[in-house]
């Protein structure tokens, strides 16, 4: 029997079926994305003096337009900001 161990924070989950493989791969991808976000964030200066498209792309995952007056940006770390 094959076991899959997924860590989450300080806890962990143990799975014994192959259907959990997709969940494992999703979490591994999320972790890699988060680590890439942290590396990009650590390279940023304490204050930004000008807009840089590369910086914006390294931090923002997607934008959601709910209405003309409600636009939200979701950052790669999962936080959401409202414009």
PyMOL Python script that loads the backbone (N, CA, C, O; Angstrom):
from pymol import cmd

cmd.read_pdbstr("""\
ATOM      1  N   UNK A   1       0.848  -1.171   0.000  1.00  0.00           N
ATOM      2  CA  UNK A   1       0.000   0.000   0.000  1.00  0.00           C
ATOM      3  C   UNK A   1       0.899   1.241   0.000  1.00  0.00           C
ATOM      4  O   UNK A   1       1.918   1.272   0.690  1.00  0.00           O
ATOM      5  N   UNK A   2       0.520   2.262  -0.775  1.00  0.00           N
ATOM      6  CA  UNK A   2       1.285   3.498  -0.864  1.00  0.00           C
ATOM      7  C   UNK A   2       0.610   4.563  -0.012  1.00  0.00           C
ATOM      8  O   UNK A   2      -0.615   4.681  -0.001  1.00  0.00           O
ATOM      9  N   UNK A   3       1.423   5.337   0.703  1.00  0.00           N
ATOM     10  CA  UNK A   3       0.914   6.414   1.548  1.00  0.00           C
ATOM     11  C   UNK A   3       1.389   7.749   1.013  1.00  0.00           C
ATOM     12  O   UNK A   3       2.506   7.865   0.510  1.00  0.00           O
ATOM     13  N   UNK A   4       0.536   8.756   1.123  1.00  0.00           N
ATOM     14  CA  UNK A   4       0.867  10.121   0.735  1.00  0.00           C
ATOM     15  C   UNK A   4       0.740  10.999   1.973  1.00  0.00           C
ATOM     16  O   UNK A   4      -0.262  10.945   2.685  1.00  0.00           O
ATOM     17  N   UNK A   5       1.745  11.793   2.216  1.00  0.00           N
ATOM     18  CA  UNK A   5       1.730  12.689   3.359  1.00  0.00           C
ATOM     19  C   UNK A   5       1.712  14.121   2.851  1.00  0.00           C
ATOM     20  O   UNK A   5       2.586  14.530   2.087  1.00  0.00           O
ATOM     21  N   UNK A   6       0.712  14.879   3.279  1.00  0.00           N
ATOM     22  CA  UNK A   6       0.601  16.284   2.903  1.00  0.00           C
ATOM     23  C   UNK A   6       0.701  17.099   4.181  1.00  0.00           C
ATOM     24  O   UNK A   6      -0.095  16.931   5.105  1.00  0.00           O
ATOM     25  N   UNK A   7       1.690  17.985   4.221  1.00  0.00           N
ATOM     26  CA  UNK A   7       1.824  18.852   5.388  1.00  0.00           C
ATOM     27  C   UNK A   7       1.046  20.130   5.143  1.00  0.00           C
ATOM     28  O   UNK A   7       0.982  20.631   4.020  1.00  0.00           O
ATOM     29  N   UNK A   8       0.461  20.644   6.197  1.00  0.00           N
ATOM     30  CA  UNK A   8      -0.315  21.873   6.107  1.00  0.00           C
ATOM     31  C   UNK A   8      -0.115  22.619   7.416  1.00  0.00           C
ATOM     32  O   UNK A   8      -0.654  22.233   8.453  1.00  0.00           O
ATOM     33  N   UNK A   9       0.666  23.693   7.356  1.00  0.00           N
ATOM     34  CA  UNK A   9       1.002  24.414   8.576  1.00  0.00           C
ATOM     35  C   UNK A   9       1.791  23.496   9.489  1.00  0.00           C
ATOM     36  O   UNK A   9       2.802  22.927   9.077  1.00  0.00           O
ATOM     37  N   UNK A  10       1.341  23.347  10.713  1.00  0.00           N
ATOM     38  CA  UNK A  10       2.013  22.461  11.656  1.00  0.00           C
ATOM     39  C   UNK A  10       1.389  21.070  11.671  1.00  0.00           C
ATOM     40  O   UNK A  10       1.891  20.173  12.350  1.00  0.00           O
ATOM     41  N   UNK A  11       0.316  20.886  10.941  1.00  0.00           N
ATOM     42  CA  UNK A  11      -0.349  19.595  10.911  1.00  0.00           C
ATOM     43  C   UNK A  11      -0.004  18.821   9.654  1.00  0.00           C
ATOM     44  O   UNK A  11       0.745  19.306   8.806  1.00  0.00           O
ATOM     45  N   UNK A  12      -0.540  17.635   9.532  1.00  0.00           N
ATOM     46  CA  UNK A  12      -0.331  16.850   8.330  1.00  0.00           C
ATOM     47  C   UNK A  12      -1.519  15.923   8.116  1.00  0.00           C
ATOM     48  O   UNK A  12      -2.288  15.638   9.034  1.00  0.00           O
ATOM     49  N   UNK A  13      -1.645  15.464   6.876  1.00  0.00           N
ATOM     50  CA  UNK A  13      -2.711  14.542   6.493  1.00  0.00           C
ATOM     51  C   UNK A  13      -2.063  13.341   5.807  1.00  0.00           C
ATOM     52  O   UNK A  13      -1.160  13.503   4.986  1.00  0.00           O
ATOM     53  N   UNK A  14      -2.513  12.169   6.136  1.00  0.00           N
ATOM     54  CA  UNK A  14      -1.988  10.952   5.534  1.00  0.00           C
ATOM     55  C   UNK A  14      -3.078  10.335   4.668  1.00  0.00           C
ATOM     56  O   UNK A  14      -4.178  10.061   5.146  1.00  0.00           O
ATOM     57  N   UNK A  15      -2.766  10.114   3.384  1.00  0.00           N
ATOM     58  CA  UNK A  15      -3.719   9.540   2.448  1.00  0.00           C
ATOM     59  C   UNK A  15      -3.197   8.207   1.944  1.00  0.00           C
ATOM     60  O   UNK A  15      -1.988   8.020   1.811  1.00  0.00           O
ATOM     61  N   UNK A  16      -4.094   7.288   1.666  1.00  0.00           N
ATOM     62  CA  UNK A  16      -3.681   5.974   1.196  1.00  0.00           C
ATOM     63  C   UNK A  16      -4.185   5.649  -0.201  1.00  0.00           C
ATOM     64  O   UNK A  16      -3.895   4.568  -0.713  1.00  0.00           O
ATOM     65  N   UNK A  17      -4.923   6.539  -0.828  1.00  0.00           N
ATOM     66  CA  UNK A  17      -5.447   6.225  -2.150  1.00  0.00           C
ATOM     67  C   UNK A  17      -4.829   7.124  -3.209  1.00  0.00           C
ATOM     68  O   UNK A  17      -4.342   8.211  -2.899  1.00  0.00           O
ATOM     69  N   UNK A  18      -4.847   6.681  -4.433  1.00  0.00           N
ATOM     70  CA  UNK A  18      -4.238   7.393  -5.537  1.00  0.00           C
ATOM     71  C   UNK A  18      -5.024   8.636  -5.950  1.00  0.00           C
ATOM     72  O   UNK A  18      -4.476   9.522  -6.606  1.00  0.00           O
ATOM     73  N   UNK A  19      -6.282   8.711  -5.580  1.00  0.00           N
ATOM     74  CA  UNK A  19      -7.072   9.881  -5.948  1.00  0.00           C
ATOM     75  C   UNK A  19      -6.542  11.143  -5.264  1.00  0.00           C
ATOM     76  O   UNK A  19      -6.860  12.255  -5.685  1.00  0.00           O
ATOM     77  N   UNK A  20      -5.761  10.980  -4.244  1.00  0.00           N
ATOM     78  CA  UNK A  20      -5.183  12.121  -3.539  1.00  0.00           C
ATOM     79  C   UNK A  20      -3.966  12.679  -4.261  1.00  0.00           C
ATOM     80  O   UNK A  20      -3.469  13.743  -3.894  1.00  0.00           O
ATOM     81  N   UNK A  21      -3.481  11.988  -5.272  1.00  0.00           N
ATOM     82  CA  UNK A  21      -2.308  12.453  -6.017  1.00  0.00           C
ATOM     83  C   UNK A  21      -2.537  13.840  -6.616  1.00  0.00           C
ATOM     84  O   UNK A  21      -1.630  14.673  -6.598  1.00  0.00           O
ATOM     85  N   UNK A  22      -3.723  14.099  -7.142  1.00  0.00           N
ATOM     86  CA  UNK A  22      -4.026  15.412  -7.715  1.00  0.00           C
ATOM     87  C   UNK A  22      -3.973  16.487  -6.643  1.00  0.00           C
ATOM     88  O   UNK A  22      -3.489  17.592  -6.887  1.00  0.00           O
ATOM     89  N   UNK A  23      -4.466  16.167  -5.463  1.00  0.00           N
ATOM     90  CA  UNK A  23      -4.426  17.126  -4.362  1.00  0.00           C
ATOM     91  C   UNK A  23      -2.974  17.397  -3.949  1.00  0.00           C
ATOM     92  O   UNK A  23      -2.616  18.538  -3.657  1.00  0.00           O
ATOM     93  N   UNK A  24      -2.168  16.387  -3.924  1.00  0.00           N
ATOM     94  CA  UNK A  24      -0.750  16.558  -3.586  1.00  0.00           C
ATOM     95  C   UNK A  24      -0.076  17.461  -4.607  1.00  0.00           C
ATOM     96  O   UNK A  24       0.654  18.380  -4.235  1.00  0.00           O
ATOM     97  N   UNK A  25      -0.310  17.214  -5.867  1.00  0.00           N
ATOM     98  CA  UNK A  25       0.304  18.033  -6.914  1.00  0.00           C
ATOM     99  C   UNK A  25      -0.184  19.479  -6.842  1.00  0.00           C
ATOM    100  O   UNK A  25       0.598  20.403  -7.065  1.00  0.00           O
ATOM    101  N   UNK A  26      -1.448  19.684  -6.537  1.00  0.00           N
ATOM    102  CA  UNK A  26      -1.990  21.036  -6.408  1.00  0.00           C
ATOM    103  C   UNK A  26      -1.308  21.775  -5.262  1.00  0.00           C
ATOM    104  O   UNK A  26      -0.934  22.940  -5.405  1.00  0.00           O
ATOM    105  N   UNK A  27      -1.149  21.109  -4.141  1.00  0.00           N
ATOM    106  CA  UNK A  27      -0.494  21.742  -2.994  1.00  0.00           C
ATOM    107  C   UNK A  27       0.982  22.020  -3.268  1.00  0.00           C
ATOM    108  O   UNK A  27       1.513  23.039  -2.828  1.00  0.00           O
ATOM    109  N   UNK A  28       1.638  21.131  -3.985  1.00  0.00           N
ATOM    110  CA  UNK A  28       3.039  21.358  -4.330  1.00  0.00           C
ATOM    111  C   UNK A  28       3.172  22.568  -5.248  1.00  0.00           C
ATOM    112  O   UNK A  28       4.100  23.364  -5.102  1.00  0.00           O
ATOM    113  N   UNK A  29       2.250  22.707  -6.190  1.00  0.00           N
ATOM    114  CA  UNK A  29       2.254  23.859  -7.083  1.00  0.00           C
ATOM    115  C   UNK A  29       1.980  25.137  -6.314  1.00  0.00           C
ATOM    116  O   UNK A  29       2.628  26.156  -6.554  1.00  0.00           O
ATOM    117  N   UNK A  30       1.030  25.096  -5.396  1.00  0.00           N
ATOM    118  CA  UNK A  30       0.730  26.264  -4.570  1.00  0.00           C
ATOM    119  C   UNK A  30       1.947  26.677  -3.753  1.00  0.00           C
ATOM    120  O   UNK A  30       2.251  27.864  -3.636  1.00  0.00           O
ATOM    121  N   UNK A  31       2.634  25.703  -3.196  1.00  0.00           N
ATOM    122  CA  UNK A  31       3.820  25.999  -2.390  1.00  0.00           C
ATOM    123  C   UNK A  31       4.910  26.628  -3.248  1.00  0.00           C
ATOM    124  O   UNK A  31       5.547  27.594  -2.827  1.00  0.00           O
ATOM    125  N   UNK A  32       5.131  26.095  -4.442  1.00  0.00           N
ATOM    126  CA  UNK A  32       6.141  26.652  -5.346  1.00  0.00           C
ATOM    127  C   UNK A  32       5.773  28.082  -5.738  1.00  0.00           C
ATOM    128  O   UNK A  32       6.642  28.952  -5.793  1.00  0.00           O
ATOM    129  N   UNK A  33       4.500  28.328  -6.008  1.00  0.00           N
ATOM    130  CA  UNK A  33       4.042  29.684  -6.348  1.00  0.00           C
ATOM    131  C   UNK A  33       4.264  30.636  -5.182  1.00  0.00           C
ATOM    132  O   UNK A  33       4.711  31.766  -5.375  1.00  0.00           O
ATOM    133  N   UNK A  34       3.954  30.183  -3.977  1.00  0.00           N
ATOM    134  CA  UNK A  34       4.118  31.021  -2.797  1.00  0.00           C
ATOM    135  C   UNK A  34       5.597  31.334  -2.556  1.00  0.00           C
ATOM    136  O   UNK A  34       5.944  32.467  -2.225  1.00  0.00           O
ATOM    137  N   UNK A  35       6.465  30.341  -2.721  1.00  0.00           N
ATOM    138  CA  UNK A  35       7.896  30.565  -2.537  1.00  0.00           C
ATOM    139  C   UNK A  35       8.439  31.540  -3.583  1.00  0.00           C
ATOM    140  O   UNK A  35       9.286  32.375  -3.266  1.00  0.00           O
ATOM    141  N   UNK A  36       7.961  31.441  -4.818  1.00  0.00           N
ATOM    142  CA  UNK A  36       8.374  32.384  -5.863  1.00  0.00           C
ATOM    143  C   UNK A  36       7.897  33.791  -5.524  1.00  0.00           C
ATOM    144  O   UNK A  36       8.621  34.763  -5.736  1.00  0.00           O
ATOM    145  N   UNK A  37       6.674  33.900  -4.995  1.00  0.00           N
ATOM    146  CA  UNK A  37       6.154  35.201  -4.573  1.00  0.00           C
ATOM    147  C   UNK A  37       7.040  35.800  -3.487  1.00  0.00           C
ATOM    148  O   UNK A  37       7.383  36.981  -3.550  1.00  0.00           O
ATOM    149  N   UNK A  38       7.411  35.004  -2.502  1.00  0.00           N
ATOM    150  CA  UNK A  38       8.239  35.507  -1.410  1.00  0.00           C
ATOM    151  C   UNK A  38       9.604  35.981  -1.907  1.00  0.00           C
ATOM    152  O   UNK A  38      10.107  37.011  -1.458  1.00  0.00           O
ATOM    153  N   UNK A  39      10.192  35.241  -2.820  1.00  0.00           N
ATOM    154  CA  UNK A  39      11.488  35.649  -3.380  1.00  0.00           C
ATOM    155  C   UNK A  39      11.367  36.985  -4.102  1.00  0.00           C
ATOM    156  O   UNK A  39      12.216  37.861  -3.939  1.00  0.00           O
ATOM    157  N   UNK A  40      10.317  37.141  -4.895  1.00  0.00           N
ATOM    158  CA  UNK A  40      10.112  38.399  -5.617  1.00  0.00           C
ATOM    159  C   UNK A  40       9.847  39.538  -4.640  1.00  0.00           C
ATOM    160  O   UNK A  40      10.344  40.649  -4.827  1.00  0.00           O
ATOM    161  N   UNK A  41       9.068  39.265  -3.600  1.00  0.00           N
ATOM    162  CA  UNK A  41       8.732  40.291  -2.622  1.00  0.00           C
ATOM    163  C   UNK A  41       9.968  40.737  -1.838  1.00  0.00           C
ATOM    164  O   UNK A  41      10.131  41.926  -1.563  1.00  0.00           O
ATOM    165  N   UNK A  42      10.826  39.802  -1.483  1.00  0.00           N
ATOM    166  CA  UNK A  42      12.030  40.132  -0.718  1.00  0.00           C
ATOM    167  C   UNK A  42      13.005  40.994  -1.513  1.00  0.00           C
ATOM    168  O   UNK A  42      13.808  41.716  -0.922  1.00  0.00           O
ATOM    169  N   UNK A  43      12.950  40.931  -2.815  1.00  0.00           N
ATOM    170  CA  UNK A  43      13.840  41.723  -3.658  1.00  0.00           C
ATOM    171  C   UNK A  43      13.368  43.164  -3.822  1.00  0.00           C
ATOM    172  O   UNK A  43      14.118  44.009  -4.312  1.00  0.00           O
ATOM    173  N   UNK A  44      12.145  43.450  -3.420  1.00  0.00           N
ATOM    174  CA  UNK A  44      11.597  44.792  -3.585  1.00  0.00           C
ATOM    175  C   UNK A  44      12.206  45.751  -2.562  1.00  0.00           C
ATOM    176  O   UNK A  44      12.499  45.355  -1.434  1.00  0.00           O
ATOM    177  N   UNK A  45      12.393  47.005  -2.954  1.00  0.00           N
ATOM    178  CA  UNK A  45      12.856  48.001  -1.974  1.00  0.00           C
ATOM    179  C   UNK A  45      11.756  48.284  -0.953  1.00  0.00           C
ATOM    180  O   UNK A  45      10.596  47.932  -1.163  1.00  0.00           O
ATOM    181  N   UNK A  46      12.134  48.924   0.153  1.00  0.00           N
ATOM    182  CA  UNK A  46      11.153  49.237   1.195  1.00  0.00           C
ATOM    183  C   UNK A  46      10.060  50.172   0.697  1.00  0.00           C
ATOM    184  O   UNK A  46       8.909  50.070   1.120  1.00  0.00           O
ATOM    185  N   UNK A  47      10.420  51.081  -0.202  1.00  0.00           N
ATOM    186  CA  UNK A  47       9.442  51.997  -0.780  1.00  0.00           C
ATOM    187  C   UNK A  47       9.607  52.009  -2.296  1.00  0.00           C
ATOM    188  O   UNK A  47      10.723  52.019  -2.815  1.00  0.00           O
ATOM    189  N   UNK A  48       8.499  52.008  -2.976  1.00  0.00           N
ATOM    190  CA  UNK A  48       8.534  52.111  -4.430  1.00  0.00           C
ATOM    191  C   UNK A  48       8.397  53.574  -4.822  1.00  0.00           C
ATOM    192  O   UNK A  48       7.483  54.266  -4.373  1.00  0.00           O
ATOM    193  N   UNK A  49       9.313  54.037  -5.663  1.00  0.00           N
ATOM    194  CA  UNK A  49       9.271  55.435  -6.087  1.00  0.00           C
ATOM    195  C   UNK A  49       8.677  55.590  -7.473  1.00  0.00           C
ATOM    196  O   UNK A  49       8.335  56.698  -7.886  1.00  0.00           O
ATOM    197  N   UNK A  50       8.554  54.484  -8.194  1.00  0.00           N
ATOM    198  CA  UNK A  50       7.947  54.539  -9.523  1.00  0.00           C
ATOM    199  C   UNK A  50       7.273  53.204  -9.813  1.00  0.00           C
ATOM    200  O   UNK A  50       7.614  52.175  -9.229  1.00  0.00           O
ATOM    201  N   UNK A  51       6.321  53.243 -10.717  1.00  0.00           N
ATOM    202  CA  UNK A  51       5.603  52.040 -11.108  1.00  0.00           C
ATOM    203  C   UNK A  51       6.472  51.199 -12.026  1.00  0.00           C
ATOM    204  O   UNK A  51       7.038  51.709 -12.993  1.00  0.00           O
ATOM    205  N   UNK A  52       6.577  49.920 -11.729  1.00  0.00           N
ATOM    206  CA  UNK A  52       7.320  48.996 -12.578  1.00  0.00           C
ATOM    207  C   UNK A  52       6.400  47.823 -12.914  1.00  0.00           C
ATOM    208  O   UNK A  52       5.919  47.122 -12.024  1.00  0.00           O
ATOM    209  N   UNK A  53       6.168  47.624 -14.183  1.00  0.00           N
ATOM    210  CA  UNK A  53       5.271  46.558 -14.630  1.00  0.00           C
ATOM    211  C   UNK A  53       5.751  45.189 -14.152  1.00  0.00           C
ATOM    212  O   UNK A  53       4.934  44.335 -13.807  1.00  0.00           O
ATOM    213  N   UNK A  54       7.054  44.974 -14.127  1.00  0.00           N
ATOM    214  CA  UNK A  54       7.602  43.684 -13.674  1.00  0.00           C
ATOM    215  C   UNK A  54       7.246  43.428 -12.211  1.00  0.00           C
ATOM    216  O   UNK A  54       6.924  42.303 -11.829  1.00  0.00           O
ATOM    217  N   UNK A  55       7.308  44.480 -11.403  1.00  0.00           N
ATOM    218  CA  UNK A  55       6.950  44.346  -9.991  1.00  0.00           C
ATOM    219  C   UNK A  55       5.481  43.991  -9.851  1.00  0.00           C
ATOM    220  O   UNK A  55       5.123  43.096  -9.086  1.00  0.00           O
ATOM    221  N   UNK A  56       4.638  44.686 -10.582  1.00  0.00           N
ATOM    222  CA  UNK A  56       3.196  44.417 -10.556  1.00  0.00           C
ATOM    223  C   UNK A  56       2.911  42.971 -10.929  1.00  0.00           C
ATOM    224  O   UNK A  56       2.144  42.298 -10.241  1.00  0.00           O
ATOM    225  N   UNK A  57       3.513  42.484 -12.002  1.00  0.00           N
ATOM    226  CA  UNK A  57       3.279  41.108 -12.454  1.00  0.00           C
ATOM    227  C   UNK A  57       3.809  40.082 -11.464  1.00  0.00           C
ATOM    228  O   UNK A  57       3.261  38.984 -11.362  1.00  0.00           O
ATOM    229  N   UNK A  58       4.861  40.419 -10.736  1.00  0.00           N
ATOM    230  CA  UNK A  58       5.414  39.465  -9.779  1.00  0.00           C
ATOM    231  C   UNK A  58       4.554  39.356  -8.521  1.00  0.00           C
ATOM    232  O   UNK A  58       4.677  38.383  -7.777  1.00  0.00           O
ATOM    233  N   UNK A  59       3.690  40.332  -8.273  1.00  0.00           N
ATOM    234  CA  UNK A  59       2.885  40.338  -7.054  1.00  0.00           C
ATOM    235  C   UNK A  59       1.417  39.998  -7.260  1.00  0.00           C
ATOM    236  O   UNK A  59       0.811  39.352  -6.405  1.00  0.00           O
ATOM    237  N   UNK A  60       0.830  40.419  -8.381  1.00  0.00           N
ATOM    238  CA  UNK A  60      -0.610  40.251  -8.597  1.00  0.00           C
ATOM    239  C   UNK A  60      -0.902  38.966  -9.367  1.00  0.00           C
ATOM    240  O   UNK A  60      -0.275  38.673 -10.385  1.00  0.00           O
ATOM    241  N   UNK A  61      -1.871  38.209  -8.853  1.00  0.00           N
ATOM    242  CA  UNK A  61      -2.277  36.973  -9.513  1.00  0.00           C
ATOM    243  C   UNK A  61      -3.370  37.253 -10.542  1.00  0.00           C
ATOM    244  O   UNK A  61      -3.263  36.840 -11.697  1.00  0.00           O
ATOM    245  N   UNK A  62      -4.439  37.969 -10.112  1.00  0.00           N
ATOM    246  CA  UNK A  62      -5.519  38.300 -11.040  1.00  0.00           C
ATOM    247  C   UNK A  62      -6.353  39.446 -10.474  1.00  0.00           C
ATOM    248  O   UNK A  62      -6.259  39.781  -9.294  1.00  0.00           O
ATOM    249  N   UNK A  63      -7.169  40.037 -11.342  1.00  0.00           N
ATOM    250  CA  UNK A  63      -8.094  41.102 -10.956  1.00  0.00           C
ATOM    251  C   UNK A  63      -9.512  40.622 -11.227  1.00  0.00           C
ATOM    252  O   UNK A  63      -9.772  39.900 -12.189  1.00  0.00           O
ATOM    253  N   UNK A  64     -10.428  41.044 -10.350  1.00  0.00           N
ATOM    254  CA  UNK A  64     -11.836  40.701 -10.512  1.00  0.00           C
ATOM    255  C   UNK A  64     -12.636  42.001 -10.528  1.00  0.00           C
ATOM    256  O   UNK A  64     -12.526  42.821  -9.616  1.00  0.00           O
ATOM    257  N   UNK A  65     -13.441  42.180 -11.573  1.00  0.00           N
ATOM    258  CA  UNK A  65     -14.274  43.370 -11.682  1.00  0.00           C
ATOM    259  C   UNK A  65     -15.706  42.957 -11.341  1.00  0.00           C
ATOM    260  O   UNK A  65     -16.351  42.216 -12.083  1.00  0.00           O
ATOM    261  N   UNK A  66     -16.183  43.455 -10.201  1.00  0.00           N
ATOM    262  CA  UNK A  66     -17.543  43.166  -9.772  1.00  0.00           C
ATOM    263  C   UNK A  66     -18.511  44.216 -10.311  1.00  0.00           C
ATOM    264  O   UNK A  66     -19.650  43.912 -10.664  1.00  0.00           O
ATOM    265  N   UNK A  67     -18.036  45.446 -10.366  1.00  0.00           N
ATOM    266  CA  UNK A  67     -18.819  46.544 -10.920  1.00  0.00           C
ATOM    267  C   UNK A  67     -17.850  47.673 -11.251  1.00  0.00           C
ATOM    268  O   UNK A  67     -16.646  47.557 -11.024  1.00  0.00           O
ATOM    269  N   UNK A  68     -18.385  48.759 -11.785  1.00  0.00           N
ATOM    270  CA  UNK A  68     -17.544  49.902 -12.145  1.00  0.00           C
ATOM    271  C   UNK A  68     -16.797  50.463 -10.933  1.00  0.00           C
ATOM    272  O   UNK A  68     -15.689  50.983 -11.062  1.00  0.00           O
ATOM    273  N   UNK A  69     -17.409  50.353  -9.773  1.00  0.00           N
ATOM    274  CA  UNK A  69     -16.824  50.901  -8.551  1.00  0.00           C
ATOM    275  C   UNK A  69     -16.245  49.845  -7.621  1.00  0.00           C
ATOM    276  O   UNK A  69     -15.850  50.159  -6.498  1.00  0.00           O
ATOM    277  N   UNK A  70     -16.192  48.606  -8.070  1.00  0.00           N
ATOM    278  CA  UNK A  70     -15.693  47.521  -7.218  1.00  0.00           C
ATOM    279  C   UNK A  70     -14.746  46.628  -8.021  1.00  0.00           C
ATOM    280  O   UNK A  70     -15.164  45.654  -8.648  1.00  0.00           O
ATOM    281  N   UNK A  71     -13.478  46.980  -7.984  1.00  0.00           N
ATOM    282  CA  UNK A  71     -12.426  46.203  -8.658  1.00  0.00           C
ATOM    283  C   UNK A  71     -11.478  45.705  -7.581  1.00  0.00           C
ATOM    284  O   UNK A  71     -11.006  46.479  -6.748  1.00  0.00           O
ATOM    285  N   UNK A  72     -11.202  44.405  -7.605  1.00  0.00           N
ATOM    286  CA  UNK A  72     -10.345  43.809  -6.576  1.00  0.00           C
ATOM    287  C   UNK A  72      -9.179  43.071  -7.220  1.00  0.00           C
ATOM    288  O   UNK A  72      -9.328  42.390  -8.235  1.00  0.00           O
ATOM    289  N   UNK A  73      -8.028  43.227  -6.605  1.00  0.00           N
ATOM    290  CA  UNK A  73      -6.819  42.550  -7.065  1.00  0.00           C
ATOM    291  C   UNK A  73      -6.454  41.471  -6.056  1.00  0.00           C
ATOM    292  O   UNK A  73      -6.370  41.732  -4.856  1.00  0.00           O
ATOM    293  N   UNK A  74      -6.242  40.269  -6.546  1.00  0.00           N
ATOM    294  CA  UNK A  74      -5.826  39.168  -5.688  1.00  0.00           C
ATOM    295  C   UNK A  74      -4.339  38.943  -5.922  1.00  0.00           C
ATOM    296  O   UNK A  74      -3.895  38.689  -7.042  1.00  0.00           O
ATOM    297  N   UNK A  75      -3.587  39.043  -4.834  1.00  0.00           N
ATOM    298  CA  UNK A  75      -2.145  38.888  -4.919  1.00  0.00           C
ATOM    299  C   UNK A  75      -1.766  37.420  -4.855  1.00  0.00           C
ATOM    300  O   UNK A  75      -2.565  36.580  -4.440  1.00  0.00           O
ATOM    301  N   UNK A  76      -0.569  37.124  -5.259  1.00  0.00           N
ATOM    302  CA  UNK A  76      -0.121  35.738  -5.331  1.00  0.00           C
ATOM    303  C   UNK A  76      -0.030  35.073  -3.966  1.00  0.00           C
ATOM    304  O   UNK A  76       0.044  33.848  -3.882  1.00  0.00           O
ATOM    305  N   UNK A  77      -0.035  35.857  -2.900  1.00  0.00           N
ATOM    306  CA  UNK A  77      -0.036  35.271  -1.571  1.00  0.00           C
ATOM    307  C   UNK A  77      -1.449  35.044  -1.042  1.00  0.00           C
ATOM    308  O   UNK A  77      -1.629  34.604   0.093  1.00  0.00           O
ATOM    309  N   UNK A  78      -2.462  35.350  -1.879  1.00  0.00           N
ATOM    310  CA  UNK A  78      -3.862  35.103  -1.513  1.00  0.00           C
ATOM    311  C   UNK A  78      -4.582  36.304  -0.947  1.00  0.00           C
ATOM    312  O   UNK A  78      -5.806  36.276  -0.826  1.00  0.00           O
ATOM    313  N   UNK A  79      -3.867  37.355  -0.596  1.00  0.00           N
ATOM    314  CA  UNK A  79      -4.521  38.557  -0.071  1.00  0.00           C
ATOM    315  C   UNK A  79      -5.234  39.291  -1.187  1.00  0.00           C
ATOM    316  O   UNK A  79      -4.855  39.201  -2.354  1.00  0.00           O
ATOM    317  N   UNK A  80      -6.270  40.019  -0.810  1.00  0.00           N
ATOM    318  CA  UNK A  80      -7.064  40.757  -1.789  1.00  0.00           C
ATOM    319  C   UNK A  80      -7.061  42.232  -1.431  1.00  0.00           C
ATOM    320  O   UNK A  80      -7.209  42.605  -0.268  1.00  0.00           O
ATOM    321  N   UNK A  81      -6.890  43.070  -2.454  1.00  0.00           N
ATOM    322  CA  UNK A  81      -6.936  44.519  -2.276  1.00  0.00           C
ATOM    323  C   UNK A  81      -8.006  45.103  -3.163  1.00  0.00           C
ATOM    324  O   UNK A  81      -8.208  44.649  -4.289  1.00  0.00           O
ATOM    325  N   UNK A  82      -8.687  46.102  -2.664  1.00  0.00           N
ATOM    326  CA  UNK A  82      -9.778  46.726  -3.422  1.00  0.00           C
ATOM    327  C   UNK A  82      -9.298  48.058  -3.977  1.00  0.00           C
ATOM    328  O   UNK A  82      -8.706  48.860  -3.256  1.00  0.00           O
ATOM    329  N   UNK A  83      -9.553  48.292  -5.262  1.00  0.00           N
ATOM    330  CA  UNK A  83      -9.137  49.538  -5.905  1.00  0.00           C
ATOM    331  C   UNK A  83     -10.211  50.580  -5.775  1.00  0.00           C
ATOM    332  O   UNK A  83     -10.045  51.701  -6.256  1.00  0.00           O
TER     333      UNK A  83
END
""", "prot")
cmd.dss("prot")
cmd.show_as("cartoon", "prot")
cmd.util.cbc("prot")
cmd.orient("prot")
